[in-house]
């Protein structure tokens, strides 16, 4: 995805380079050669010149009669059947309009900037997905570790229950109930291991790695990084106006709107006259019995005033105006979506932090209650039902507390992604290159 976005940005940048060409002069070296029947050469000579040549020929014949010169050899010489002509010219040209080409160039540059914004937006999304998958994998690892610890705890309670049953201080039903509780806890382990493997594959795909490669799981979530980290300090939120400069998608939408405005201006200027300057210099060649050449040069200027073009310019102007309206709405939508994502992430983080704090208190209370119930059960003060209730409550709160920590981290990741960068005074995602 990122490679595709980079290629599209390069494509848009190349388009902006092409848009420079109407503003620059053109130069070429043209060489041409053509052949035509010699009989057609007479049609290329003006009639007045033909008559003058005929008169000169007649005078020459009369002069030859007086001098006694014999021109029979000239009469016997045959004119060639084919006449060759050619040219070698350096052509120069320059188109001049009243700003249409400059407006199109500006629009192309803004399109290139928008494409770079799209590229940055894809990079932000992929970064968010990688972070989320990495924390999902760490949460899955932690969940497996919690369930394994719960299995060991249930095994310890089962041993205690069996000891009390053998001593006659407990009922057989208590042993059966604890065996059932142990089996229920063990049944949670395969599903947790399955989720762990799924997140490993997801992270590998996002990183372009082979999930079956040996050692990938340890690289993705090393042993010392299996626990979920604490929530870091909140990034600088800035103001809603900052999103117009930091969110890559919003910046790209703004550039597209500016490009649409430039194209409306260019379409309006298509009704204005345009000018063309041209110049050439080189050689003209001709072969009619022998080769002859002649240096030639020329220059000229032309003006084109559009009058009627089949409504093409009118349609282009209406199309550009509609595209500007659509780009304006898209820019507004992108800004609103960005602000909504920030507010949503903040709301989820605030409620998630409060819920995590409440679950932390509940987890500590459940741990104390379980420890106390097991001590009293071992001393014969309370029955097994009290232990079973406190154990089930503790295990449930442990898993809820782990999921709450993951939810808070997910909200923080979404907040970073919604802001587009971290900290106040963030730099713009992209800028227009001249």
MARTIVEX-803517 format. One record per residue (C-alpha): residue in one letter; x, y, z. Coordinates in steps of 0.05 Angstrom, whole numbers, plus 5000, padded with zeros to 4 digits. Layout:
N
{aa = a&X = X&Y = Y&Z = Z} $
...
//
This chain:
434
{aa = x&X = 5000&Y = 5000&Z = 5000} $
{aa = x&X = 5055&Y = 5048&Z = 5017} $
{aa = x&X = 5094&Y = 5031&Z = 4954} $
{aa = x&X = 5031&Y = 5045&Z = 4912} $
{aa = x&X = 5021&Y = 5112&Z = 4947} $
{aa = x&X = 5094&Y = 5130&Z = 4935} $
{aa = x&X = 5088&Y = 5112&Z = 4861} $
{aa = x&X = 5025&Y = 5155&Z = 4854} $
{aa = x&X = 5061&Y = 5214&Z = 4887} $
{aa = x&X = 5118&Y = 5206&Z = 4838} $
{aa = x&X = 5067&Y = 5202&Z = 4781} $
{aa = x&X = 5034&Y = 5267&Z = 4803} $
{aa = x&X = 5102&Y = 5301&Z = 4810} $
{aa = x&X = 5119&Y = 5280&Z = 4739} $
{aa = x&X = 5053&Y = 5311&Z = 4716} $
{aa = x&X = 5073&Y = 5377&Z = 4748} $
{aa = x&X = 5139&Y = 5375&Z = 4710} $
{aa = x&X = 5101&Y = 5365&Z = 4645} $
{aa = x&X = 5057&Y = 5425&Z = 4661} $
{aa = x&X = 5118&Y = 5470&Z = 4657} $
{aa = x&X = 5127&Y = 5457&Z = 4582} $
{aa = x&X = 5075&Y = 5508&Z = 4557} $
{aa = x&X = 5113&Y = 5563&Z = 4593} $
{aa = x&X = 5180&Y = 5547&Z = 4561} $
{aa = x&X = 5203&Y = 5558&Z = 4489} $
{aa = x&X = 5207&Y = 5499&Z = 4443} $
{aa = x&X = 5266&Y = 5483&Z = 4398} $
{aa = x&X = 5277&Y = 5429&Z = 4346} $
{aa = x&X = 5323&Y = 5412&Z = 4288} $
{aa = x&X = 5282&Y = 5387&Z = 4230} $
{aa = x&X = 5312&Y = 5354&Z = 4168} $
{aa = x&X = 5267&Y = 5337&Z = 4109} $
{aa = x&X = 5276&Y = 5308&Z = 4040} $
{aa = x&X = 5224&Y = 5300&Z = 3986} $
{aa = x&X = 5219&Y = 5282&Z = 3913} $
{aa = x&X = 5170&Y = 5304&Z = 3859} $
{aa = x&X = 5163&Y = 5297&Z = 3783} $
{aa = x&X = 5202&Y = 5349&Z = 3745} $
{aa = x&X = 5141&Y = 5363&Z = 3703} $
{aa = x&X = 5105&Y = 5389&Z = 3764} $
{aa = x&X = 5159&Y = 5442&Z = 3775} $
{aa = x&X = 5127&Y = 5486&Z = 3722} $
{aa = x&X = 5064&Y = 5492&Z = 3765} $
{aa = x&X = 5107&Y = 5520&Z = 3821} $
{aa = x&X = 5133&Y = 5578&Z = 3777} $
{aa = x&X = 5090&Y = 5640&Z = 3769} $
{aa = x&X = 5063&Y = 5650&Z = 3698} $
{aa = x&X = 5096&Y = 5718&Z = 3692} $
{aa = x&X = 5164&Y = 5687&Z = 3706} $
{aa = x&X = 5151&Y = 5631&Z = 3656} $
{aa = x&X = 5135&Y = 5681&Z = 3601} $
{aa = x&X = 5199&Y = 5720&Z = 3617} $
{aa = x&X = 5240&Y = 5657&Z = 3613} $
{aa = x&X = 5209&Y = 5638&Z = 3546} $
{aa = x&X = 5226&Y = 5707&Z = 3518} $
{aa = x&X = 5298&Y = 5701&Z = 3543} $
{aa = x&X = 5303&Y = 5633&Z = 3510} $
{aa = x&X = 5278&Y = 5660&Z = 3444} $
{aa = x&X = 5329&Y = 5717&Z = 3447} $
{aa = x&X = 5383&Y = 5666&Z = 3461} $
{aa = x&X = 5364&Y = 5625&Z = 3401} $
{aa = x&X = 5366&Y = 5686&Z = 3356} $
{aa = x&X = 5433&Y = 5706&Z = 3383} $
{aa = x&X = 5458&Y = 5636&Z = 3369} $
{aa = x&X = 5438&Y = 5640&Z = 3296} $
{aa = x&X = 5480&Y = 5704&Z = 3287} $
{aa = x&X = 5541&Y = 5676&Z = 3323} $
{aa = x&X = 5535&Y = 5607&Z = 3290} $
{aa = x&X = 5536&Y = 5570&Z = 3357} $
{aa = x&X = 5505&Y = 5501&Z = 3356} $
{aa = x&X = 5461&Y = 5486&Z = 3415} $
{aa = x&X = 5439&Y = 5418&Z = 3389} $
{aa = x&X = 5474&Y = 5385&Z = 3448} $
{aa = x&X = 5432&Y = 5426&Z = 3497} $
{aa = x&X = 5369&Y = 5408&Z = 3458} $
{aa = x&X = 5389&Y = 5334&Z = 3460} $
{aa = x&X = 5399&Y = 5337&Z = 3537} $
{aa = x&X = 5339&Y = 5310&Z = 3572} $
{aa = x&X = 5311&Y = 5341&Z = 3635} $
{aa = x&X = 5312&Y = 5295&Z = 3696} $
{aa = x&X = 5247&Y = 5259&Z = 3711} $
{aa = x&X = 5252&Y = 5272&Z = 3787} $
{aa = x&X = 5268&Y = 5334&Z = 3825} $
{aa = x&X = 5294&Y = 5330&Z = 3896} $
{aa = x&X = 5285&Y = 5382&Z = 3949} $
{aa = x&X = 5301&Y = 5386&Z = 4022} $
{aa = x&X = 5314&Y = 5430&Z = 4082} $
{aa = x&X = 5351&Y = 5430&Z = 4148} $
{aa = x&X = 5322&Y = 5481&Z = 4196} $
{aa = x&X = 5327&Y = 5500&Z = 4269} $
{aa = x&X = 5256&Y = 5516&Z = 4292} $
{aa = x&X = 5242&Y = 5559&Z = 4353} $
{aa = x&X = 5174&Y = 5574&Z = 4382} $
{aa = x&X = 5142&Y = 5605&Z = 4443} $
{aa = x&X = 5069&Y = 5605&Z = 4463} $
{aa = x&X = 5044&Y = 5664&Z = 4503} $
{aa = x&X = 4977&Y = 5666&Z = 4538} $
{aa = x&X = 4947&Y = 5710&Z = 4592} $
{aa = x&X = 4961&Y = 5663&Z = 4651} $
{aa = x&X = 4925&Y = 5599&Z = 4632} $
{aa = x&X = 4989&Y = 5557&Z = 4629} $
{aa = x&X = 5013&Y = 5586&Z = 4695} $
{aa = x&X = 4946&Y = 5568&Z = 4728} $
{aa = x&X = 4950&Y = 5497&Z = 4701} $
{aa = x&X = 5021&Y = 5491&Z = 4727} $
{aa = x&X = 4998&Y = 5514&Z = 4796} $
{aa = x&X = 4941&Y = 5464&Z = 4795} $
{aa = x&X = 4990&Y = 5408&Z = 4776} $
{aa = x&X = 5037&Y = 5427&Z = 4833} $
{aa = x&X = 4979&Y = 5426&Z = 4882} $
{aa = x&X = 4957&Y = 5358&Z = 4856} $
{aa = x&X = 5028&Y = 5333&Z = 4868} $
{aa = x&X = 5025&Y = 5361&Z = 4939} $
{aa = x&X = 4958&Y = 5326&Z = 4950} $
{aa = x&X = 4988&Y = 5260&Z = 4926} $
{aa = x&X = 5044&Y = 5268&Z = 4976} $
{aa = x&X = 4992&Y = 5281&Z = 5029} $
{aa = x&X = 4957&Y = 5216&Z = 5009} $
{aa = x&X = 5024&Y = 5181&Z = 5015} $
{aa = x&X = 5034&Y = 5208&Z = 5085} $
{aa = x&X = 4963&Y = 5189&Z = 5103} $
{aa = x&X = 4975&Y = 5117&Z = 5081} $
{aa = x&X = 5040&Y = 5117&Z = 5122} $
{aa = x&X = 5001&Y = 5141&Z = 5184} $
{aa = x&X = 4948&Y = 5088&Z = 5175} $
{aa = x&X = 4999&Y = 5033&Z = 5167} $
{aa = x&X = 5037&Y = 5058&Z = 5227} $
{aa = x&X = 4972&Y = 5057&Z = 5267} $
{aa = x&X = 4957&Y = 4987&Z = 5244} $
{aa = x&X = 5027&Y = 4962&Z = 5261} $
{aa = x&X = 5023&Y = 4993&Z = 5331} $
{aa = x&X = 4954&Y = 4964&Z = 5343} $
{aa = x&X = 4975&Y = 4895&Z = 5319} $
{aa = x&X = 5037&Y = 4897&Z = 5362} $
{aa = x&X = 4999&Y = 4916&Z = 5425} $
{aa = x&X = 4946&Y = 4864&Z = 5407} $
{aa = x&X = 5000&Y = 4811&Z = 5405} $
{aa = x&X = 5028&Y = 4834&Z = 5471} $
{aa = x&X = 4959&Y = 4834&Z = 5502} $
{aa = x&X = 4947&Y = 4763&Z = 5475} $
{aa = x&X = 5013&Y = 4741&Z = 5505} $
{aa = x&X = 4994&Y = 4772&Z = 5571} $
{aa = x&X = 4926&Y = 4739&Z = 5568} $
{aa = x&X = 4958&Y = 4671&Z = 5557} $
{aa = x&X = 5004&Y = 4684&Z = 5617} $
{aa = x&X = 4944&Y = 4705&Z = 5661} $
{aa = x&X = 4905&Y = 4642&Z = 5642} $
{aa = x&X = 4965&Y = 4598&Z = 5655} $
{aa = x&X = 4973&Y = 4630&Z = 5723} $
{aa = x&X = 4899&Y = 4619&Z = 5736} $
{aa = x&X = 4907&Y = 4545&Z = 5718} $
{aa = x&X = 4962&Y = 4538&Z = 5768} $
{aa = x&X = 4920&Y = 4574&Z = 5821} $
{aa = x&X = 4862&Y = 4527&Z = 5808} $
{aa = x&X = 4908&Y = 4467&Z = 5813} $
{aa = x&X = 4932&Y = 4493&Z = 5881} $
{aa = x&X = 4860&Y = 4502&Z = 5905} $
{aa = x&X = 4843&Y = 4432&Z = 5879} $
{aa = x&X = 4902&Y = 4402&Z = 5919} $
{aa = x&X = 4878&Y = 4439&Z = 5981} $
{aa = x&X = 4806&Y = 4415&Z = 5971} $
{aa = x&X = 4830&Y = 4343&Z = 5962} $
{aa = x&X = 4871&Y = 4347&Z = 6025} $
{aa = x&X = 4812&Y = 4372&Z = 6065} $
{aa = x&X = 4768&Y = 4318&Z = 6033} $
{aa = x&X = 4817&Y = 4263&Z = 6052} $
{aa = x&X = 4819&Y = 4292&Z = 6123} $
{aa = x&X = 4744&Y = 4291&Z = 6125} $
{aa = x&X = 4737&Y = 4366&Z = 6130} $
{aa = x&X = 4707&Y = 4375&Z = 6060} $
{aa = x&X = 4655&Y = 4343&Z = 6017} $
{aa = x&X = 4666&Y = 4305&Z = 5953} $
{aa = x&X = 4622&Y = 4356&Z = 5917} $
{aa = x&X = 4673&Y = 4409&Z = 5933} $
{aa = x&X = 4727&Y = 4368&Z = 5897} $
{aa = x&X = 4682&Y = 4358&Z = 5837} $
{aa = x&X = 4665&Y = 4432&Z = 5833} $
{aa = x&X = 4738&Y = 4451&Z = 5836} $
{aa = x&X = 4755&Y = 4401&Z = 5782} $
{aa = x&X = 4701&Y = 4433&Z = 5740} $
{aa = x&X = 4730&Y = 4502&Z = 5754} $
{aa = x&X = 4799&Y = 4478&Z = 5734} $
{aa = x&X = 4772&Y = 4448&Z = 5669} $
{aa = x&X = 4736&Y = 4513&Z = 5652} $
{aa = x&X = 4799&Y = 4553&Z = 5663} $
{aa = x&X = 4840&Y = 4505&Z = 5620} $
{aa = x&X = 4788&Y = 4511&Z = 5565} $
{aa = x&X = 4804&Y = 4585&Z = 5559} $
{aa = x&X = 4876&Y = 4571&Z = 5542} $
{aa = x&X = 4870&Y = 4544&Z = 5470} $
{aa = x&X = 4828&Y = 4603&Z = 5448} $
{aa = x&X = 4877&Y = 4652&Z = 5479} $
{aa = x&X = 4935&Y = 4616&Z = 5443} $
{aa = x&X = 4895&Y = 4618&Z = 5378} $
{aa = x&X = 4886&Y = 4694&Z = 5385} $
{aa = x&X = 4960&Y = 4701&Z = 5399} $
{aa = x&X = 4977&Y = 4664&Z = 5334} $
{aa = x&X = 4927&Y = 4705&Z = 5294} $
{aa = x&X = 4959&Y = 4770&Z = 5319} $
{aa = x&X = 5028&Y = 4744&Z = 5302} $
{aa = x&X = 5005&Y = 4730&Z = 5230} $
{aa = x&X = 4971&Y = 4799&Z = 5226} $
{aa = x&X = 5034&Y = 4835&Z = 5249} $
{aa = x&X = 5077&Y = 4795&Z = 5201} $
{aa = x&X = 5033&Y = 4814&Z = 5142} $
{aa = x&X = 5035&Y = 4887&Z = 5161} $
{aa = x&X = 5111&Y = 4884&Z = 5165} $
{aa = x&X = 5118&Y = 4844&Z = 5101} $
{aa = x&X = 5149&Y = 4786&Z = 5138} $
{aa = x&X = 5138&Y = 4711&Z = 5136} $
{aa = x&X = 5097&Y = 4692&Z = 5198} $
{aa = x&X = 5122&Y = 4621&Z = 5195} $
{aa = x&X = 5195&Y = 4642&Z = 5196} $
{aa = x&X = 5231&Y = 4615&Z = 5257} $
{aa = x&X = 5241&Y = 4666&Z = 5312} $
{aa = x&X = 5191&Y = 4717&Z = 5285} $
{aa = x&X = 5146&Y = 4712&Z = 5347} $
{aa = x&X = 5205&Y = 4727&Z = 5392} $
{aa = x&X = 5225&Y = 4786&Z = 5350} $
{aa = x&X = 5154&Y = 4813&Z = 5347} $
{aa = x&X = 5142&Y = 4805&Z = 5422} $
{aa = x&X = 5205&Y = 4788&Z = 5460} $
{aa = x&X = 5201&Y = 4757&Z = 5528} $
{aa = x&X = 5216&Y = 4822&Z = 5565} $
{aa = x&X = 5163&Y = 4858&Z = 5524} $
{aa = x&X = 5103&Y = 4813&Z = 5535} $
{aa = x&X = 5070&Y = 4855&Z = 5589} $
{aa = x&X = 5030&Y = 4915&Z = 5568} $
{aa = x&X = 5064&Y = 4981&Z = 5583} $
{aa = x&X = 5035&Y = 5037&Z = 5625} $
{aa = x&X = 4999&Y = 5093&Z = 5590} $
{aa = x&X = 5050&Y = 5147&Z = 5569} $
{aa = x&X = 5036&Y = 5221&Z = 5577} $
{aa = x&X = 4984&Y = 5249&Z = 5531} $
{aa = x&X = 5009&Y = 5285&Z = 5469} $
{aa = x&X = 4997&Y = 5359&Z = 5460} $
{aa = x&X = 4927&Y = 5367&Z = 5432} $
{aa = x&X = 4935&Y = 5437&Z = 5403} $
{aa = x&X = 4872&Y = 5467&Z = 5374} $
{aa = x&X = 4823&Y = 5442&Z = 5322} $
{aa = x&X = 4854&Y = 5490&Z = 5272} $
{aa = x&X = 4920&Y = 5452&Z = 5279} $
{aa = x&X = 4888&Y = 5392&Z = 5246} $
{aa = x&X = 4884&Y = 5431&Z = 5181} $
{aa = x&X = 4960&Y = 5430&Z = 5180} $
{aa = x&X = 4978&Y = 5364&Z = 5213} $
{aa = x&X = 4929&Y = 5313&Z = 5187} $
{aa = x&X = 4955&Y = 5287&Z = 5121} $
{aa = x&X = 4886&Y = 5272&Z = 5095} $
{aa = x&X = 4861&Y = 5342&Z = 5111} $
{aa = x&X = 4923&Y = 5374&Z = 5080} $
{aa = x&X = 4913&Y = 5332&Z = 5017} $
{aa = x&X = 4840&Y = 5353&Z = 5013} $
{aa = x&X = 4859&Y = 5426&Z = 5020} $
{aa = x&X = 4911&Y = 5420&Z = 4964} $
{aa = x&X = 4859&Y = 5388&Z = 4919} $
{aa = x&X = 4811&Y = 5445&Z = 4933} $
{aa = x&X = 4865&Y = 5496&Z = 4916} $
{aa = x&X = 4881&Y = 5457&Z = 4853} $
{aa = x&X = 4808&Y = 5458&Z = 4833} $
{aa = x&X = 4805&Y = 5533&Z = 4843} $
{aa = x&X = 4867&Y = 5542&Z = 4799} $
{aa = x&X = 4834&Y = 5500&Z = 4744} $
{aa = x&X = 4772&Y = 5543&Z = 4746} $
{aa = x&X = 4816&Y = 5604&Z = 4735} $
{aa = x&X = 4853&Y = 5569&Z = 4678} $
{aa = x&X = 4787&Y = 5549&Z = 4645} $
{aa = x&X = 4763&Y = 5621&Z = 4648} $
{aa = x&X = 4827&Y = 5644&Z = 4615} $
{aa = x&X = 4816&Y = 5597&Z = 4557} $
{aa = x&X = 4768&Y = 5650&Z = 4529} $
{aa = x&X = 4826&Y = 5700&Z = 4524} $
{aa = x&X = 4869&Y = 5707&Z = 4462} $
{aa = x&X = 4936&Y = 5672&Z = 4457} $
{aa = x&X = 5000&Y = 5689&Z = 4419} $
{aa = x&X = 5053&Y = 5649&Z = 4382} $
{aa = x&X = 5124&Y = 5672&Z = 4366} $
{aa = x&X = 5165&Y = 5630&Z = 4317} $
{aa = x&X = 5233&Y = 5634&Z = 4284} $
{aa = x&X = 5275&Y = 5588&Z = 4240} $
{aa = x&X = 5343&Y = 5587&Z = 4207} $
{aa = x&X = 5378&Y = 5536&Z = 4164} $
{aa = x&X = 5389&Y = 5512&Z = 4093} $
{aa = x&X = 5344&Y = 5495&Z = 4033} $
{aa = x&X = 5369&Y = 5442&Z = 3984} $
{aa = x&X = 5349&Y = 5427&Z = 3912} $
{aa = x&X = 5372&Y = 5379&Z = 3858} $
{aa = x&X = 5353&Y = 5389&Z = 3786} $
{aa = x&X = 5415&Y = 5369&Z = 3747} $
{aa = x&X = 5460&Y = 5384&Z = 3805} $
{aa = x&X = 5454&Y = 5400&Z = 3879} $
{aa = x&X = 5444&Y = 5471&Z = 3900} $
{aa = x&X = 5435&Y = 5500&Z = 3969} $
{aa = x&X = 5413&Y = 5566&Z = 3999} $
{aa = x&X = 5414&Y = 5594&Z = 4069} $
{aa = x&X = 5346&Y = 5613&Z = 4095} $
{aa = x&X = 5315&Y = 5643&Z = 4157} $
{aa = x&X = 5250&Y = 5672&Z = 4180} $
{aa = x&X = 5209&Y = 5694&Z = 4239} $
{aa = x&X = 5136&Y = 5708&Z = 4252} $
{aa = x&X = 5083&Y = 5723&Z = 4303} $
{aa = x&X = 5010&Y = 5701&Z = 4307} $
{aa = x&X = 4951&Y = 5716&Z = 4351} $
{aa = x&X = 4891&Y = 5671&Z = 4361} $
{aa = x&X = 4825&Y = 5699&Z = 4386} $
{aa = x&X = 4776&Y = 5645&Z = 4405} $
{aa = x&X = 4706&Y = 5658&Z = 4378} $
{aa = x&X = 4670&Y = 5591&Z = 4377} $
{aa = x&X = 4697&Y = 5523&Z = 4394} $
{aa = x&X = 4635&Y = 5479&Z = 4396} $
{aa = x&X = 4621&Y = 5496&Z = 4469} $
{aa = x&X = 4684&Y = 5459&Z = 4490} $
{aa = x&X = 4710&Y = 5517&Z = 4532} $
{aa = x&X = 4641&Y = 5529&Z = 4563} $
{aa = x&X = 4636&Y = 5456&Z = 4582} $
{aa = x&X = 4706&Y = 5455&Z = 4611} $
{aa = x&X = 4691&Y = 5517&Z = 4654} $
{aa = x&X = 4627&Y = 5485&Z = 4681} $
{aa = x&X = 4664&Y = 5421&Z = 4695} $
{aa = x&X = 4720&Y = 5457&Z = 4732} $
{aa = x&X = 4668&Y = 5496&Z = 4773} $
{aa = x&X = 4633&Y = 5432&Z = 4794} $
{aa = x&X = 4699&Y = 5399&Z = 4812} $
{aa = x&X = 4716&Y = 5459&Z = 4855} $
{aa = x&X = 4650&Y = 5452&Z = 4893} $
{aa = x&X = 4662&Y = 5378&Z = 4903} $
{aa = x&X = 4733&Y = 5391&Z = 4928} $
{aa = x&X = 4707&Y = 5443&Z = 4976} $
{aa = x&X = 4657&Y = 5394&Z = 5006} $
{aa = x&X = 4710&Y = 5340&Z = 5011} $
{aa = x&X = 4756&Y = 5388&Z = 5047} $
{aa = x&X = 4701&Y = 5405&Z = 5097} $
{aa = x&X = 4685&Y = 5332&Z = 5107} $
{aa = x&X = 4758&Y = 5313&Z = 5119} $
{aa = x&X = 4765&Y = 5368&Z = 5171} $
{aa = x&X = 4701&Y = 5347&Z = 5207} $
{aa = x&X = 4721&Y = 5273&Z = 5206} $
{aa = x&X = 4790&Y = 5290&Z = 5234} $
{aa = x&X = 4760&Y = 5331&Z = 5291} $
{aa = x&X = 4709&Y = 5276&Z = 5305} $
{aa = x&X = 4764&Y = 5224&Z = 5309} $
{aa = x&X = 4803&Y = 5266&Z = 5358} $
{aa = x&X = 4742&Y = 5277&Z = 5402} $
{aa = x&X = 4723&Y = 5204&Z = 5398} $
{aa = x&X = 4793&Y = 5181&Z = 5417} $
{aa = x&X = 4794&Y = 5230&Z = 5475} $
{aa = x&X = 4726&Y = 5206&Z = 5500} $
{aa = x&X = 4746&Y = 5133&Z = 5496} $
{aa = x&X = 4812&Y = 5147&Z = 5531} $
{aa = x&X = 4779&Y = 5187&Z = 5587} $
{aa = x&X = 4727&Y = 5134&Z = 5601} $
{aa = x&X = 4778&Y = 5079&Z = 5592} $
{aa = x&X = 4825&Y = 5109&Z = 5643} $
{aa = x&X = 4767&Y = 5116&Z = 5693} $
{aa = x&X = 4746&Y = 5045&Z = 5680} $
{aa = x&X = 4817&Y = 5020&Z = 5687} $
{aa = x&X = 4824&Y = 5055&Z = 5754} $
{aa = x&X = 4759&Y = 5024&Z = 5779} $
{aa = x&X = 4780&Y = 4955&Z = 5755} $
{aa = x&X = 4847&Y = 4965&Z = 5789} $
{aa = x&X = 4813&Y = 4977&Z = 5856} $
{aa = x&X = 4767&Y = 4918&Z = 5842} $
{aa = x&X = 4827&Y = 4874&Z = 5825} $
{aa = x&X = 4863&Y = 4891&Z = 5890} $
{aa = x&X = 4800&Y = 4878&Z = 5930} $
{aa = x&X = 4787&Y = 4812&Z = 5894} $
{aa = x&X = 4859&Y = 4790&Z = 5907} $
{aa = x&X = 4853&Y = 4806&Z = 5981} $
{aa = x&X = 4786&Y = 4771&Z = 5985} $
{aa = x&X = 4813&Y = 4709&Z = 5951} $
{aa = x&X = 4875&Y = 4706&Z = 5996} $
{aa = x&X = 4833&Y = 4714&Z = 6058} $
{aa = x&X = 4782&Y = 4662&Z = 6036} $
{aa = x&X = 4836&Y = 4610&Z = 6022} $
{aa = x&X = 4867&Y = 4622&Z = 6091} $
{aa = x&X = 4800&Y = 4615&Z = 6126} $
{aa = x&X = 4782&Y = 4555&Z = 6084} $
{aa = x&X = 4848&Y = 4521&Z = 6103} $
{aa = x&X = 4832&Y = 4537&Z = 6176} $
{aa = x&X = 4762&Y = 4509&Z = 6168} $
{aa = x&X = 4727&Y = 4576&Z = 6182} $
{aa = x&X = 4690&Y = 4582&Z = 6116} $
{aa = x&X = 4665&Y = 4531&Z = 6066} $
{aa = x&X = 4690&Y = 4517&Z = 5996} $
{aa = x&X = 4634&Y = 4559&Z = 5963} $
{aa = x&X = 4666&Y = 4622&Z = 5991} $
{aa = x&X = 4733&Y = 4603&Z = 5960} $
{aa = x&X = 4701&Y = 4586&Z = 5893} $
{aa = x&X = 4663&Y = 4652&Z = 5891} $
{aa = x&X = 4724&Y = 4694&Z = 5907} $
{aa = x&X = 4767&Y = 4655&Z = 5858} $
{aa = x&X = 4718&Y = 4663&Z = 5800} $
{aa = x&X = 4712&Y = 4737&Z = 5816} $
{aa = x&X = 4787&Y = 4746&Z = 5817} $
{aa = x&X = 4799&Y = 4711&Z = 5751} $
{aa = x&X = 4744&Y = 4749&Z = 5717} $
{aa = x&X = 4771&Y = 4816&Z = 5741} $
{aa = x&X = 4841&Y = 4797&Z = 5720} $
{aa = x&X = 4819&Y = 4787&Z = 5648} $
{aa = x&X = 4776&Y = 4849&Z = 5648} $
{aa = x&X = 4832&Y = 4891&Z = 5676} $
{aa = x&X = 4879&Y = 4866&Z = 5621} $
{aa = x&X = 4828&Y = 4882&Z = 5567} $
{aa = x&X = 4816&Y = 4951&Z = 5597} $
{aa = x&X = 4891&Y = 4966&Z = 5593} $
{aa = x&X = 4891&Y = 4945&Z = 5520} $
{aa = x&X = 4830&Y = 4989&Z = 5506} $
{aa = x&X = 4864&Y = 5050&Z = 5537} $
{aa = x&X = 4927&Y = 5039&Z = 5495} $
{aa = x&X = 4884&Y = 5031&Z = 5433} $
{aa = x&X = 4850&Y = 5097&Z = 5447} $
{aa = x&X = 4918&Y = 5130&Z = 5456} $
{aa = x&X = 4942&Y = 5101&Z = 5389} $
{aa = x&X = 4879&Y = 5127&Z = 5356} $
{aa = x&X = 4890&Y = 5195&Z = 5388} $
{aa = x&X = 4960&Y = 5199&Z = 5359} $
{aa = x&X = 4935&Y = 5178&Z = 5291} $
{aa = x&X = 4877&Y = 5228&Z = 5294} $
{aa = x&X = 4925&Y = 5285&Z = 5311} $
{aa = x&X = 4970&Y = 5267&Z = 5254} $
{aa = x&X = 5033&Y = 5281&Z = 5296} $
{aa = x&X = 5052&Y = 5289&Z = 5369} $
{aa = x&X = 5060&Y = 5352&Z = 5409} $
{aa = x&X = 5039&Y = 5424&Z = 5398} $
{aa = x&X = 5071&Y = 5463&Z = 5343} $
{aa = x&X = 5070&Y = 5403&Z = 5298} $
{aa = x&X = 5099&Y = 5411&Z = 5228} $
{aa = x&X = 5054&Y = 5406&Z = 5167} $
{aa = x&X = 5048&Y = 5337&Z = 5137} $
{aa = x&X = 5071&Y = 5362&Z = 5069} $
{aa = x&X = 5082&Y = 5426&Z = 5031} $
{aa = x&X = 5077&Y = 5451&Z = 4960} $
{aa = x&X = 5142&Y = 5446&Z = 4922} $
{aa = x&X = 5156&Y = 5500&Z = 4870} $
//
